[in-house]
Amino acid sequence: MTDVVLVAIIGVVGTFVGSLTGIISAKIADSSRAKNDNRLYISKTQYDLEYGIYRELSKKAFALIVDLSIIYTNNHFRTNDTEKNPEEEIRRFTNVTNDICDVQDILHENAPFIPESIFDKYDELYSLAKEQFWIYLEDLKKCLQTGQQLVITDDSKNRVEKIDELYKNLNKELRKYLFSLSIIS
């Protein structure tokens, strides 16, 4: 009888140890999976809010880049050799002014909802565009006052190219961030 009891105890202890090992293994696997799964879990409402912010911000930043690029890469300032059209320069100025204000408003109104690294990159893009805008304003004044062709500096062209490159890199980071989100149902 002692042998039977001993075998039974060994069986119970073996089952208990096996179960405990399974539980510990499952906990370790869950922990490893959580570390490898760099996903952020958010509600559908939060996802929709953030997605809307990024969509609008990206759209306005793109419009700003296009309007700056038209001015600085295609040299659209009026010259004595071409038809004088101050209304066109004023329209371009108005477009860039509106674009700058739109990006600023959307960015700062939604600052609490934007991860810091993404906010900082948008803010850098905005700052460079604003700097280029003030240069453009001075260039436009000279152009309208003199009627002569304005020479666009390499510095201005390079800044606009840097803004465009920053926008492309920002979109890559934003895409990566959005793909890291998982909606909790």
WOVENJO-V658433 format. One record per residue. N is the residue number from 1. RES is the residue in three letters. SS is DSSP state (2 for helix, 1 for strand, 0 for the rest). PHI is phi in whole degrees, -180 to 180 (999 if undefined). OMEGA is omega in degrees with one decimal (none if undefined). Layout:
N:RES:SS:PHI:OMEGA
N:RES:SS:PHI:OMEGA
This chain:
1:MET:0:999:178.6
2:THR:2:-65:178.2
3:ASP:2:-66:179.5
4:VAL:2:-67:179.2
5:VAL:2:-65:179.8
6:LEU:2:-62:178.2
7:VAL:2:-64:179.3
8:ALA:2:-64:179.7
9:ILE:2:-65:178.6
10:ILE:2:-62:178.7
11:GLY:2:-64:180.0
12:VAL:2:-66:179.4
13:VAL:2:-63:178.7
14:GLY:2:-62:177.7
15:THR:2:-65:179.7
16:PHE:2:-63:179.3
17:VAL:2:-64:178.2
18:GLY:2:-62:178.4
19:SER:2:-65:179.8
20:LEU:2:-63:177.8
21:THR:2:-63:178.2
22:GLY:2:-64:179.2
23:ILE:2:-65:-180.0
24:ILE:2:-63:179.0
25:SER:2:-61:179.2
26:ALA:2:-65:178.8
27:LYS:2:-64:179.2
28:ILE:2:-65:178.8
29:ALA:2:-63:178.2
30:ASP:2:-62:179.6
31:SER:2:-64:179.1
32:SER:2:-65:179.3
33:ARG:2:-63:-179.7
34:ALA:2:-65:179.2
35:LYS:2:-68:-179.1
36:ASN:2:-78:-179.2
37:ASP:0:-91:-177.0
38:ASN:0:-82:-178.0
39:ARG:0:-91:173.8
40:LEU:1:-106:-177.7
41:TYR:1:-101:-178.8
42:ILE:1:-134:178.6
43:SER:1:-76:177.3
44:LYS:2:-61:179.5
45:THR:2:-62:179.3
46:GLN:2:-65:179.0
47:TYR:2:-60:-179.9
48:ASP:2:-61:178.5
49:LEU:2:-63:-178.9
50:GLU:2:-63:-179.9
51:TYR:2:-59:178.5
52:GLY:2:-62:178.9
53:ILE:2:-63:-177.1
54:TYR:2:-66:179.1
55:ARG:2:-64:-179.4
56:GLU:2:-67:-179.9
57:LEU:2:-64:178.7
58:SER:2:-64:179.7
59:LYS:2:-62:-178.8
60:LYS:2:-70:177.9
61:ALA:2:-65:178.1
62:PHE:2:-64:178.4
63:ALA:2:-60:178.0
64:LEU:2:-62:-179.3
65:ILE:2:-64:178.6
66:VAL:2:-62:-178.2
67:ASP:2:-65:175.8
68:LEU:2:-67:-178.7
69:SER:2:-64:178.8
70:ILE:2:-59:-178.2
71:ILE:2:-69:-169.8
72:TYR:2:-95:179.6
73:THR:2:-100:-179.4
74:ASN:0:-107:177.2
75:ASN:0:50:-176.4
76:HIS:0:-89:177.9
77:PHE:0:-80:-177.8
78:ARG:0:-76:179.2
79:THR:0:-129:176.1
80:ASN:0:-67:-176.2
81:ASP:0:-81:-176.8
82:THR:0:-115:178.1
83:GLU:0:-62:179.6
84:LYS:0:-78:-177.4
85:ASN:0:-142:-178.6
86:PRO:2:-64:178.9
87:GLU:2:-63:179.3
88:GLU:2:-66:177.7
89:GLU:2:-64:178.9
90:ILE:2:-66:176.9
91:ARG:2:-62:178.2
92:ARG:2:-63:177.9
93:PHE:2:-60:179.5
94:THR:2:-63:178.8
95:ASN:2:-60:-178.9
96:VAL:2:-65:177.9
97:THR:2:-59:179.8
98:ASN:2:-64:179.4
99:ASP:2:-61:-180.0
100:ILE:2:-60:-179.3
101:CYS:2:-64:179.8
102:ASP:2:-62:-179.7
103:VAL:2:-63:179.6
104:GLN:2:-59:-177.3
105:ASP:2:-63:-178.0
106:ILE:2:-64:-178.1
107:LEU:2:-62:-174.0
108:HIS:2:-79:175.6
109:GLU:2:-66:-174.8
110:ASN:0:-110:-176.8
111:ALA:2:-51:-178.5
112:PRO:2:-66:-175.4
113:PHE:2:-100:-176.1
114:ILE:0:-111:176.7
115:PRO:0:-56:-172.5
116:GLU:2:-55:-177.5
117:SER:2:-64:178.6
118:ILE:2:-72:177.2
119:PHE:2:-58:-177.7
120:ASP:2:-61:179.5
121:LYS:2:-70:174.9
122:TYR:2:-64:-180.0
123:ASP:2:-66:176.2
124:GLU:2:-64:177.8
125:LEU:2:-59:179.1
126:TYR:2:-61:-178.4
127:SER:2:-63:177.7
128:LEU:2:-64:179.2
129:ALA:2:-66:179.0
130:LYS:2:-64:176.8
131:GLU:2:-60:179.5
132:GLN:2:-66:177.4
133:PHE:2:-60:-179.4
134:TRP:2:-66:174.9
135:ILE:2:-65:178.1
136:TYR:2:-59:179.8
137:LEU:2:-59:178.1
138:GLU:2:-65:177.9
139:ASP:2:-62:-179.2
140:LEU:2:-65:177.9
141:LYS:2:-59:179.4
142:LYS:2:-61:-178.4
143:CYS:2:-62:-178.5
144:LEU:2:-70:-179.5
145:GLN:2:-75:-174.4
146:THR:2:-96:-176.3
147:GLY:0:73:-179.4
148:GLN:0:-95:177.5
149:GLN:0:-66:179.7
150:LEU:0:-97:178.6
151:VAL:0:-85:178.8
152:ILE:0:-89:-174.8
153:THR:0:-74:174.7
154:ASP:2:-63:178.8
155:ASP:2:-60:178.8
156:SER:2:-66:178.2
157:LYS:2:-61:-179.7
158:ASN:2:-65:179.1
159:ARG:2:-65:178.5
160:VAL:2:-64:176.4
161:GLU:2:-65:178.0
162:LYS:2:-64:177.5
163:ILE:2:-61:179.2
164:ASP:2:-62:179.2
165:GLU:2:-65:177.4
166:LEU:2:-62:178.2
167:TYR:2:-63:179.3
168:LYS:2:-63:179.2
169:ASN:2:-67:177.9
170:LEU:2:-63:177.4
171:ASN:2:-63:176.9
172:LYS:2:-63:179.8
173:GLU:2:-65:179.6
174:LEU:2:-65:177.3
175:ARG:2:-60:179.2
176:LYS:2:-62:179.4
177:TYR:2:-63:-177.8
178:LEU:2:-64:177.9
179:PHE:2:-71:178.6
180:SER:0:-83:-178.7
181:LEU:1:-85:173.5
182:SER:1:-124:-178.3
183:ILE:1:-86:176.1
184:ILE:1:-84:179.7
185:SER:0:-102:none
